[in-house]
Amino acid sequence: MRAGRLLSLLLLLQNRGRMTAAELAAELEVSVRTVYRDVESLTAAGVPIYGEPGHDGGYALVDGYRTRLTGLTADEAEALFLAGLPGPAADLGLGSVLTAAELKLEAALPTELRRQARRIRERFHLDAPGWYREADDAPHLPAVAAAVWQRRAVHVRYRRWYAPEIVERRLEPYGIVLKAGRWYVVAHAGADTPRTYRISQILGLRTLDEEFVPPADFDLASYWRAHTAQLQESLWQGRAEIRISPAGAERLREIGVPAVIDAVEAGEEEHPGGWRRALIPIESLTHAEGELLRLGAHVEVVSPPELRERIAATALALAARYG
């Protein structure tokens, strides 16, 4: 957003000294023309920026000028990465810290940037949990977060979905992920690769007096992308051939299963009527039956016969129930 870019431009000049418009444009990944406009905006807001022409020229701040972005504690600086996420910040035990950090940041901004920051807060809000789903009750989340910050190992009692259900593990927590209102910790537990644990399933936790160092090449975002892709791929157990109407395809996009949506869009369109014939991935017959019934009469299963028979039987039962 523009307010963030203006602040970045100001901090670049403060930290590096004189910079040309081309250098600023490269750092901010914008055009030189945009840099000119941003400098004009900062100047109008009262920031003392001056320009010098010539080969060795560029933009610089008046000697002695610095933003008043001071007094941030280490915890507040970490909390800034959660700006715009008051709910998750509170879950992590950083709610009051985030508020203090935002107040200090707002006080440090020039008047115009402060107004823009307020407008952003007034007009944008992130609600992380999915519809019709309660967020996780994860009482051990603050302790897990503290272990992640401090690089401390933990001993946990954990409930999993297969036997034996209750297990104990020593974990080295590398990072935390919030996905659709559910908290996960990516941790090393003695296996060759890190694993993912749902924090709400931690029944007990004890922080150990043991520090650890994650592998130098570990990247949380990259790990999570690979993990979710692998999980999604493992869910598909077979395929089904369907016919789906335009209204059904639109409803499918609202439900939002990317692999199925892609398969439908790659399918062959029938004329007239705009129905499409497609081969879609399915998790199981039971799961596919439930999901396809959500589309009502806008979808027809062609194969496998077992799935077609299941849906037909359910439709007959519904018709009988409703007379």
C-alpha positions in Angstrom: 0.0 0.0 0.0 1.1 3.6 -0.6 1.5 4.5 3.1 3.9 1.6 3.6 5.8 2.6 0.5 6.2 6.2 1.7 7.4 5.0 5.1 9.9 2.7 3.3 11.2 5.6 1.2 11.7 7.7 4.2 13.5 5.0 6.1 15.7 4.3 3.1 16.9 7.9 3.0 17.3 8.0 6.8 19.4 4.8 6.9 21.4 5.1 3.6 21.7 8.8 3.1 21.6 10.3 -0.4 20.0 8.1 -3.1 19.0 8.7 -6.7 15.4 8.4 -7.9 16.5 5.3 -9.9 18.0 3.7 -6.8 14.9 4.3 -4.8 12.7 3.0 -7.6 14.8 -0.2 -7.7 14.5 -0.7 -3.9 10.8 0.0 -3.8 10.1 -1.9 -7.1 8.2 1.0 -8.6 8.8 3.5 -11.5 10.9 6.6 -11.2 7.8 8.7 -11.8 6.2 7.1 -8.8 9.3 8.0 -6.7 8.9 11.6 -7.8 5.3 11.7 -6.7 6.1 10.0 -3.4 8.9 12.5 -2.7 6.4 15.4 -3.4 3.9 13.8 -1.0 6.5 13.5 1.8 7.6 17.1 1.3 4.0 18.3 1.4 3.6 16.3 4.7 6.5 18.2 6.2 9.4 15.8 5.7 12.5 17.9 4.9 13.7 16.1 1.7 15.8 18.0 -0.7 17.1 17.1 -4.2 20.5 17.7 -5.8 20.9 17.6 -9.6 23.8 16.2 -11.4 25.7 12.9 -11.8 26.4 12.7 -8.0 23.0 14.1 -7.0 19.9 12.5 -5.6 17.5 12.9 -2.7 18.5 13.3 0.9 17.1 14.3 4.3 18.2 17.6 5.9 21.1 16.9 8.2 19.9 15.9 11.7 16.4 14.9 10.7 15.2 11.5 11.8 11.8 10.0 12.2 10.7 9.5 15.8 10.4 5.7 15.4 12.1 5.1 18.8 11.3 3.3 22.0 10.1 0.0 20.5 10.9 -3.0 22.7 11.9 -6.4 21.2 8.5 -7.8 21.9 6.8 -4.9 20.2 9.0 -5.1 17.2 8.0 -8.8 16.8 4.4 -7.9 17.3 4.6 -5.4 14.4 4.7 -8.4 12.0 1.2 -9.2 13.2 -0.1 -5.7 12.5 -3.7 -6.0 11.2 -4.1 -9.3 13.0 -5.4 -8.3 16.5 -7.2 -11.6 17.1 -4.2 -13.8 16.4 -1.9 -11.4 18.3 -4.1 -11.7 21.3 -4.1 -15.5 21.0 -0.3 -15.4 21.1 -0.4 -13.3 24.2 0.8 -10.2 22.3 -2.5 -8.2 22.2 -1.4 -5.4 24.6 2.1 -5.4 23.1 0.7 -4.9 19.6 -1.5 -2.0 20.8 1.6 -0.3 22.4 3.6 -0.8 19.2 0.9 0.6 17.0 0.6 3.7 19.2 4.3 4.3 19.0 4.4 3.8 15.3 1.5 6.1 14.7 3.1 8.8 16.9 6.3 8.5 14.8 4.6 9.1 11.5 4.3 12.5 9.8 0.7 13.9 9.8 -0.3 12.8 6.3 1.0 9.2 6.8 -0.8 9.0 10.1 -4.0 9.9 8.4 -3.4 7.2 5.8 -2.6 4.6 8.5 -5.9 5.4 10.2 -7.8 5.1 6.9 -6.3 1.7 6.4 -7.3 0.6 9.9 -10.9 1.9 9.3 -11.4 0.2 6.0 -9.6 -3.2 6.2 -10.1 -6.0 8.6 -8.9 -9.6 8.4 -11.1 -12.4 9.8 -9.0 -15.5 9.7 -11.4 -18.4 10.6 -13.5 -19.9 7.8 -17.3 -19.6 7.7 -19.4 -21.8 10.0 -16.3 -23.0 11.8 -15.2 -22.1 15.3 -11.6 -21.1 15.8 -9.4 -23.5 17.6 -9.3 -23.6 21.4 -5.6 -23.8 21.8 -4.7 -23.1 25.5 -1.0 -24.0 25.0 -0.5 -21.6 22.1 1.3 -18.9 24.1 3.7 -21.5 25.5 4.4 -22.9 22.1 4.9 -19.3 20.7 7.3 -18.5 23.6 9.3 -21.7 22.8 9.4 -20.6 19.1 10.7 -17.1 20.0 13.3 -18.5 22.4 14.3 -21.5 20.4 13.6 -23.8 23.3 12.6 -27.5 23.1 9.3 -28.6 24.6 7.9 -31.9 25.9 4.3 -32.5 24.9 1.4 -34.9 25.4 -0.3 -35.0 22.0 -3.6 -36.5 20.8 -3.5 -37.8 17.2 -6.3 -39.4 15.1 -4.8 -43.0 14.9 -3.8 -45.5 17.6 -2.2 -45.0 20.0 -4.1 -41.8 20.3 -2.1 -40.2 23.1 1.7 -39.9 22.6 4.5 -38.0 24.2 7.0 -36.2 22.1 10.1 -33.9 22.5 9.7 -31.2 19.9 11.9 -28.5 18.6 9.4 -25.9 17.4 10.6 -24.1 14.3 7.5 -22.0 13.5 3.8 -21.4 13.9 1.2 -21.2 11.1 -2.4 -20.0 11.3 -4.6 -21.6 8.7 -8.4 -20.9 8.5 -8.6 -20.3 12.3 -6.5 -23.3 13.2 -3.0 -23.0 14.8 -0.2 -25.4 13.8 3.4 -25.8 14.9 6.1 -27.1 12.6 8.5 -28.9 14.7 11.4 -31.4 14.6 10.7 -34.5 16.7 13.6 -36.8 15.8 12.4 -37.7 12.3 14.4 -36.8 9.2 12.2 -33.9 8.3 10.0 -31.5 10.3 6.4 -32.5 11.0 3.2 -30.5 11.5 1.2 -30.6 14.8 -2.2 -29.0 15.5 -1.7 -27.0 18.6 -5.2 -27.6 19.9 -4.4 -31.3 20.1 -1.6 -30.6 22.6 -2.9 -31.9 26.0 0.1 -30.9 28.1 3.3 -29.0 27.6 6.5 -28.5 29.5 9.2 -26.2 28.3 12.7 -27.8 28.5 15.9 -26.1 29.5 17.3 -27.0 26.1 18.0 -24.6 23.2 18.2 -25.7 19.6 19.2 -24.2 16.3 17.0 -24.9 13.2 18.7 -26.0 10.0 20.1 -23.0 8.1 18.2 -23.8 5.0 14.8 -24.2 6.7 12.2 -21.7 5.5 8.7 -21.8 7.2 6.7 -20.5 4.2 8.4 -22.8 1.7 7.9 -25.8 4.0 4.2 -25.0 4.5 3.6 -24.6 0.7 5.2 -28.0 0.1 3.4 -29.6 3.1 -0.1 -28.4 2.0 0.5 -29.5 -1.6 1.6 -32.9 -0.5 -1.4 -33.2 1.9 -3.8 -32.2 -0.8 -2.4 -34.7 -3.2 -2.6 -37.5 -0.7 -6.3 -36.9 -0.1 -7.3 -37.8 -3.6 -8.0 -41.5 -3.8 -9.7 -41.7 -7.2 -11.6 -39.9 -9.9 -15.2 -39.5 -11.0 -16.6 -38.4 -14.3 -19.4 -35.8 -14.0 -21.6 -33.5 -16.0 -22.1 -30.1 -14.4 -24.2 -27.1 -15.4 -23.0 -23.5 -15.5 -24.9 -22.8 -12.3 -23.2 -25.8 -10.7 -19.8 -24.7 -11.8 -20.4 -21.3 -10.3 -21.5 -22.9 -7.0 -18.4 -25.1 -7.1 -16.2 -21.9 -7.3 -18.0 -20.6 -4.2 -17.3 -23.8 -2.3 -13.7 -23.5 -3.3 -11.8 -26.8 -3.9 -9.0 -25.7 -6.4 -8.2 -29.2 -7.8 -11.9 -29.9 -8.6 -12.4 -26.4 -10.0 -9.4 -26.7 -12.3 -10.6 -30.1 -13.5 -14.1 -28.7 -14.3 -12.7 -25.7 -16.2 -10.4 -28.1 -18.2 -13.4 -30.2 -19.1 -15.3 -30.4 -22.4 -18.2 -28.1 -22.9 -21.5 -29.6 -24.2 -23.9 -27.8 -26.5 -26.6 -26.6 -26.1 -27.0 -25.7 -22.5 -23.4 -25.0 -21.5 -23.0 -28.1 -19.4 -19.4 -29.5 -19.0 -18.2 -33.0 -18.8 -15.1 -33.4 -16.6 -13.0 -35.9 -14.7 -12.6 -34.7 -11.1 -10.4 -36.0 -8.2 -12.3 -37.5 -5.2 -11.2 -38.4 -1.7 -13.6 -41.3 -1.2 -17.0 -42.4 -2.3 -18.6 -41.2 1.0 -16.9 -37.8 0.8 -17.6 -37.3 -2.9 -21.3 -38.2 -2.3 -21.6 -35.5 0.4 -19.8 -32.9 -1.6 -21.6 -33.5 -4.9 -25.0 -33.5 -3.2 -24.3 -29.9 -2.3 -24.7 -29.1 -6.0 -28.2 -30.6 -6.2 -29.6 -31.1 -9.7 -26.8 -29.1 -11.2 -24.5 -32.1 -11.4 -24.8 -35.6 -12.7 -22.3 -38.4 -11.9 -21.5 -40.5 -14.9 -19.0 -42.8 -13.2 -18.0 -44.7 -11.2 -21.3 -46.7 -11.0 -21.0 -47.0 -7.2 -21.0 -43.3 -6.7 -23.8 -42.8 -9.2 -25.9 -45.4 -7.4 -25.2 -43.9 -4.0 -26.4 -40.4 -5.1 -29.4 -41.9 -6.8 -30.4 -43.8 -3.7 -30.0 -40.7 -1.5 -32.1 -38.7 -4.0 -34.9 -41.3 -3.9 -34.8 -41.3 -0.1 -35.0 -37.6 0.0 -38.0 -37.6 -2.4 -39.7 -40.2 -0.3 -39.0 -38.2 2.9 -40.5 -35.0 1.5 -43.4 -36.8 -0.2 
